[in-house]
Amino acid sequence: MHPVRASYHTRPALSLTPSEYLKRNFAITTSGMNWAPALRFCIEAVGSDNIMFAIDYPYQLTEGAVRFLDEAEISDEDKRKIYHRNAERIFGIPAGPAEPGGLA
């Protein structure tokens, strides 16, 4: 081994895969990406537990972003996670009361 390298400490073994560390420590948003293939890819890649609803105001219209997620072909549970539950969990926001007729 090269003398300089021999002085380096060995790296500890990871207990998780790199992708598992990313899933535990990163969240992405829907901002600017009102495209079904991108949403499906993100759900497949990082899971719906790591995606939060967002818009890029004033460059993105709120109505279009809401309509996109409302009409997305994903489960109602995934929509609840993306719209609010993930942000409540990540930022420690108390859950609000359920709205009649809406997604809780």
C-alpha positions as CSV (number, residue, x, y, z in Angstrom):
1,M,0.0,0.0,0.0
2,H,1.2,3.5,-0.7
3,P,2.8,5.1,2.4
4,V,0.3,8.0,2.4
5,R,-2.7,5.7,2.1
6,A,-1.4,3.5,4.9
7,S,-1.8,6.5,7.3
8,Y,-5.5,6.9,6.5
9,H,-8.0,5.4,8.8
10,T,-10.2,2.7,7.4
11,R,-13.7,3.6,6.5
12,P,-16.4,2.0,8.7
13,A,-18.7,-0.5,7.1
14,L,-22.1,1.0,6.2
15,S,-25.0,-0.5,7.9
16,L,-27.4,0.6,5.1
17,T,-27.0,0.9,1.3
18,P,-26.4,4.4,0.0
19,S,-29.9,4.5,-1.4
20,E,-31.3,3.7,2.0
21,Y,-29.4,6.6,3.5
22,L,-30.8,8.9,0.8
23,K,-34.4,7.7,1.5
24,R,-33.9,8.4,5.2
25,N,-32.3,11.8,4.9
26,F,-33.7,13.5,1.7
27,A,-37.0,14.7,0.5
28,I,-37.9,16.0,-2.9
29,T,-40.7,18.2,-4.0
30,T,-43.1,18.4,-6.9
31,S,-42.2,22.0,-7.7
32,G,-42.2,22.7,-11.4
33,M,-42.7,19.0,-12.3
34,N,-46.3,18.6,-13.3
35,W,-45.6,15.6,-15.5
36,A,-46.9,12.1,-14.6
37,P,-43.8,10.1,-15.7
38,A,-41.6,12.2,-13.4
39,L,-44.0,11.7,-10.5
40,R,-44.1,8.0,-11.1
41,F,-40.3,7.8,-11.4
42,C,-39.9,9.7,-8.1
43,I,-42.3,7.5,-6.3
44,E,-40.5,4.4,-7.6
45,A,-37.1,5.8,-6.8
46,V,-37.5,7.4,-3.4
47,G,-41.0,6.4,-2.3
48,S,-44.1,8.5,-1.6
49,D,-42.8,9.0,2.0
50,N,-40.1,11.3,0.6
51,I,-42.0,13.6,-1.7
52,M,-43.7,16.8,-0.7
53,F,-46.1,19.0,-2.6
54,A,-44.6,22.4,-3.6
55,I,-45.0,25.0,-6.2
56,D,-42.5,27.5,-7.6
57,Y,-44.6,30.6,-7.0
58,P,-44.8,33.1,-8.8
59,Y,-43.4,31.1,-11.7
60,Q,-45.8,28.2,-11.4
61,L,-49.6,28.5,-11.1
62,T,-51.0,27.0,-7.9
63,E,-54.1,25.8,-9.6
64,G,-52.3,23.8,-12.2
65,A,-50.1,22.1,-9.7
66,V,-53.1,21.2,-7.5
67,R,-55.0,20.0,-10.5
68,F,-52.0,17.8,-11.6
69,L,-51.7,16.1,-8.2
70,D,-55.5,15.8,-7.8
71,E,-55.7,14.0,-11.1
72,A,-52.5,12.0,-10.8
73,E,-53.0,8.2,-11.1
74,I,-51.7,7.4,-7.6
75,S,-53.5,6.2,-4.5
76,D,-55.3,8.6,-2.2
77,E,-52.9,7.6,0.5
78,D,-49.9,8.7,-1.6
79,K,-51.7,12.0,-2.4
80,R,-52.2,12.6,1.4
81,K,-48.6,11.9,2.0
82,I,-47.4,14.2,-0.8
83,Y,-49.9,17.0,0.0
84,H,-49.4,17.2,3.7
85,R,-48.5,14.2,5.8
86,N,-44.8,14.1,4.8
87,A,-44.4,17.8,5.6
88,E,-46.1,17.3,8.9
89,R,-43.8,14.4,9.8
90,I,-40.6,16.0,8.5
91,F,-41.1,19.5,10.0
92,G,-43.0,18.4,13.1
93,I,-46.2,20.2,12.2
94,P,-49.3,19.0,14.1
95,A,-51.8,17.4,11.8
96,G,-54.8,19.6,11.1
97,P,-58.4,18.5,11.4
98,A,-59.8,16.4,8.5
99,E,-61.8,18.4,6.0
100,P,-65.3,17.1,5.2
101,G,-65.3,15.4,1.8
102,G,-61.6,16.1,1.2
103,L,-58.4,14.1,1.7
104,A,-57.5,13.8,5.3
